[in-house]
Amino acid sequence: MSPAKRDKATADEVSGITPEEKAAVKAWRREVRARKGKLDPAEGENDVLAAIAAMAPTDRAIAERVHQLVKTAAPELVPRTWYGMPAYTKNDKVICFFQNAGKFKARYQTLGFSDKAQLDDGNMWPSSFALTALGPAEEARITALVRQAVG
């Protein structure tokens, strides 16, 4: 890139950071500051519900159902946002999270599990799952995965 073009380019354009990624980092910083004050679990739940309410209708419908499935399958998990996404923690460590399709302009929602989730199965196993719709089979699988993830 020539010096003249570089002067006109923003730092984000040069680094390749998308506006969505920048927003996620800002949300994460806000979440870290909030955690240092040790939020009441009810506040985390409210943040998750607000994040879900801000989603597009199709994403929101799946996110609401995933939220209920996680809470029912593992009531010991504490809801809070993680990079602006609904997440569920144990001992302040993210176990699983929901990424809506609109957040990063993806074609599907994602249910992801961190390395703290106890999903190990041999030398290789999935740690995230694409969601386009939820039916009884998907709900049963999510419930089983969440239960396994918390041990």
CORPE-V195125 format. One line per field, one symbol per residue. psi: psi as a letter, one per 20 degrees, with the letter a starting at -180 (. if undefined). Layout:
BEGIN
psi=???
END
This chain:
BEGIN
psi=pqhghhhhqrhhhgijprhggghgggggghhggghhjmqphhhgghgghggghirqgggggggggggggghghmiiqpqrqokjqprpqpljppgrrpoqhhgklriqqpoqpriipmjpnbipqqiqppphqpahghggggggggghhi.
END
